[in-house]
Amino acid sequence: MSLIQLIYVSTATTELEESELDAILESSARHNTPQDVTGMLLYSGGTFMQVLEGEEAAVDETYQRICADPRHHSSFLLTRDPIKERNFAVWSMGFRRLNESDATAKPSFAPFFQDGFDARTIGTQPGIALDLLLEFSQRWNFK
């Protein structure tokens, strides 16, 4: 089995309400579980950062489905790398909505999410996307 990890950033078409984010998580769990795709979704300032992990074909198919979703646009692929083991294996899609208290609690990460995720800024710091996802996976909701 060839595992990969894919991380991307995208922009929501409109600022999403809790109920809309819940619907995204429900859909993620429904699609990801049968394909054995796991991951984590962060939402901040109208932008998403998501990591997907699993077999190459399943992750690529999932990412293509996500890119076609009209609730967001400007998907920017940060990384797509082979991995030996999953970092986010315990849930079909973890989720965290980042806010001002998260920025205060994690000041070293705040510039990367306080005003939403900026793919160019994150892309200039190798590993920062995964570090952010791992950091906020410690306080998570899951489906």
Sequence and secondary structure as in RCSB ss.txt:
>XXXX:A:sequence
MSLIQLIYVSTATTELEESELDAILESSARHNTPQDVTGMLLYSGGTFMQVLEGEEAAVDETYQRICADPRHHSS
FLLTRDPIKERNFAVWSMGFRRLNESDATAKPSFAPFFQDGFDARTIGTQPGIALDLLLEFSQRWNFK
>XXXX:A:secstr
  EEEEEEEEEESS   HHHHHHHHHHHHHHHHHHT EEEEEEETTEEEEEEEEEHHHHHHHHHHHHT TTEEEE
EEEEEEEESS SSTT S EEEE  HHHHHH TTTGGGTTT   HHHHHTSTTHHHHHHHHHHTS EE 
